[in-house]
Amino acid sequence: MKKFATIALLALAVACRKEMPASATDTSATATETTASTATTTSATTTSTAPAAPVIVLSSNIPGDVQEGTIPPGSDRNQKFLIAQGDFDIYSWNTFIALNWPPGPDGNGDPKKTIGQNGDNDTVWEHYKDVADVFLPNGATPSWKGSAPPPPPECKADYSPGMRILTQVGKTPNVLTEFSQPFNTGPLIDQNGVYTRYEILVNKPMFDYILSNSLYSKAGQKVFSGAVKFPCGVLGGAEGAIMVKSSWMVINPADKDRFHTNQVLVYTPASQNPKYPASCSKQTVGLVGFHIGHKTNLGPQWLWSTFEHVDNVPTEADVSSGKLKAKYNYYNPKCTAANCPPNAVPPRPWDPTKVASFHSQVVRMNMFKGGNEFAFTSATERNTDAHKLLVGVNPKSVWQNYELISTMWPTDPGNGQCQASASTPLGNPAPTFLANTTLETYIQGMVPNTSSNCIECHMNATMTTPVPSDFTYVLQRAK
């Protein structure tokens, strides 16, 4: 496990910063934008020629990269890291807002609309390509605008064109069948005994790279030569390759006003161990986890932004102080630690076709200690700023119920032009650890080589051949 970057490495990253002119903070000419009124930790020293400090905006434009502000001379270590982290967290919120913007007919954010203006809304990212529709049976060639494969027989009765089918019961597609894992894993079961579902989608630049290099099939990967290099986003320009990982829980329709929701088909293939038949049902699901990976010039190891629903779980501090909400998605405040051990993997057998007697008792572990406290401080401040904007659009906006946990970024971005340093290929990520309680439930913490570190984990990714796959595991799904 790489240790947290030294001040010298941070200084190197800061020295390589490239800043947008004040007039180029956002390239949209048609969208009306509102900026957060408070961005104290990222404000640059005001001069007549200084670039505008980065701020959270209501915009349909997906940022191509991070806009970095100025670190005032004489700042100590904590100030430097807090300001730098703030820049990346502002980028994360701007990306979250743009990805969850109402789309137009072309699938891009419609500048004539605003996120949450009607409370909830369709989103840009939900029109990306599900990896299940990229890596098709027999290595068939996928199409960005092509129709999805036919639904499983068990789903046909309730299926309508365009309806999403949620199958995965874990961040990895085979979590139920793989008994040997390099780390603790397992399903996440809500307080109603229902299994959480997952999906992974990719944007068009990422899809186009996979298609043009025939990486959608094992045969194509076998003859591929060279290194896998997905496109990088550019500050003030085009977005790079983006992956979105989402977590969904089945909700009571009466609770729709607190979640971004969708009506989907929840499908479970048949299993022999344990033995159960295939099943499919139409359900209302609420978004509980949202993880964004974006490859950019300043993030050749990708930038990792992770968000969660505010009602998911309490923190360790909440539990210790007894300051608990009456209800959580994945925690029972009335159950003692002796009867409901926190962060325990559900006991086998795992059968997602049935309501489980086991309910996950999840607590958010403090990953931001030992010099990483700046990550918690920055996320808290950025969440306050973003929520003010979202509530300002509509007091009933469901998007105010999502919070940034943090952003992992490389403090040593290499040459800043989509090229990692050969001497520090991981880029010395900050913060050192980062976990989403719905996606990395059982590998939270600060244990080197064990606890969740987005960049370090994805550094190990390969294709179906033993060739590094540029920080993404999705190419392993090729058939």
Secondary structure, DSSP 8 states (H G I E B T S, - for coil): ------HHHHHHHHHT-----GGGS---SSS---B-S--GGG-----SS-------B--S---SS-------TT--HHHHHHHHHHHHHHHHHHHHHHHTS-B-TTSSB-TTS-TTTTSS---SGGGSEEGGGTS-GGG----SSS------GGGTTT--TT--EE-BSSSSTTTTT----SS-----B-TTS-B-EEEEEE-HHHHHHHHHTTTTSHHHHHH--S------B-TTS----EEEEEEEEE--GGGGGGS-EEEEEEEE--EETTEE--EEEEEEEEEEEEEEEEEETTEEEEEEEEEEETTS--BHHHHHHT---S--SS--TTS-TTTS-TT----S---TTS--S------B-----SS-HHHHHHHHHHHHHHHHHHHHH-TT-GGGGEEEEEEEEESS-TTSSS---SS-TT--EESS----TTTSGGG-S--TTTS--HHHHHHT-B-SSSSB-SS-SGGGG--
